[in-house]
Amino acid sequence: MVKYANLQTAVVVSPDYYNTIFSVSKIINTDGSISYLGRIINKKYFDGFELKQNVAGTYQLVKMETDRVMPDCSQQ
């Protein structure tokens, strides 16, 4: 089943790195160009990495705080 024809996503969970999750998506934009979006996160750690495109057009991993992408849903 394909929900979006312009989006392809892969998710890898690594048990060797404490179930760290790596996700990457390929997005085909309306003008035909391709963009990528990705994250490396782990629920046990406060920080992670986000794949971002810089002004030169190349991609790099940028450190981020995971609490802004993974809200705490635990009951208090």
C-alpha positions in Angstrom: 0.0 0.0 0.0 1.3 3.4 -1.0 -0.1 6.4 0.9 2.1 9.1 -0.8 3.6 8.5 -4.3 6.2 11.2 -3.6 7.5 9.7 -0.4 9.7 6.7 0.4 10.9 5.9 3.9 13.2 3.4 5.5 13.5 2.7 9.3 16.3 0.7 10.9 16.4 -0.3 14.5 19.8 -1.4 15.8 19.9 -3.7 18.8 23.7 -3.4 18.8 23.3 0.3 19.7 20.6 0.0 22.4 17.7 0.0 19.9 18.7 3.2 18.3 16.4 4.2 15.5 17.6 5.5 12.1 14.9 6.8 9.8 15.4 8.4 6.4 12.9 9.6 3.9 13.2 10.5 0.2 10.8 13.2 -0.9 10.1 14.0 -4.5 9.1 17.7 -4.6 6.5 19.2 -6.9 9.3 20.6 -9.2 10.8 17.1 -9.5 13.8 17.8 -7.2 14.6 15.3 -4.4 14.9 16.1 -0.7 15.9 13.9 2.2 14.8 13.9 5.8 16.2 11.7 8.5 16.8 11.2 12.2 18.9 9.1 14.5 17.2 8.8 17.9 17.1 6.7 21.0 14.5 7.0 23.8 17.2 6.4 26.4 19.2 9.5 25.4 18.4 13.2 25.5 20.1 14.0 22.2 20.1 12.6 18.7 20.9 13.7 15.1 18.8 15.1 12.3 19.7 15.1 8.6 19.6 18.6 7.3 20.5 20.3 4.0 22.9 23.2 4.3 23.0 26.3 2.1 25.5 24.6 -0.2 22.9 21.9 -0.9 24.8 19.1 0.8 23.4 17.1 3.7 24.9 16.8 7.2 23.9 15.3 10.5 23.1 18.0 13.1 22.9 17.3 16.8 19.4 17.9 18.3 17.5 17.5 21.5 15.1 14.6 21.1 12.5 16.0 23.5 11.3 18.3 20.7 10.6 15.4 18.3 9.6 12.7 20.9 7.1 14.2 23.4 6.9 12.5 26.8 3.6 10.6 26.9 4.1 9.0 30.3 1.3 9.5 32.8 2.2 11.4 35.9 
